[in-house]
Amino acid sequence: MISSSALMTAIPEPQDRGAFMSINSSIQQIAGGIASAVAGLIVVQTKSGVLEHYNRLGYVVIGTMTITIILMYFLNKYIQSKNSKSPSPIMKGEVQLATE
């Protein structure tokens, strides 16, 4: 199985990989901030100090992980089909001339 970092770097062309990784990192940071904000809205602390709705946060995490796994499965299938359809590059010195 391909790791998620290898899978994600398989998408862009080599000359675009640096820009892609920068954007990928930015999106991860934004997602982490949004996740923290949403978790803060779900979990509340009562005046007595008890945390409430922590179980709901667990359900949200389980749901998002399930959705992520499903999306990564389809992305992996797409990349594998894209790689199998692309012609293999011709290496220097492997070009054969047609003979008559």
Secondary structure, DSSP 8 states (H G I E B T S, - for coil): ---HHHHHHTSS-GGGHHHHHHHHHHHHHHHHHHHHHHHHHH-EE-TTS-EESHHHHHHHHHHHHHHHHHHHHHHHHHHHHHHHHS-----TT-------
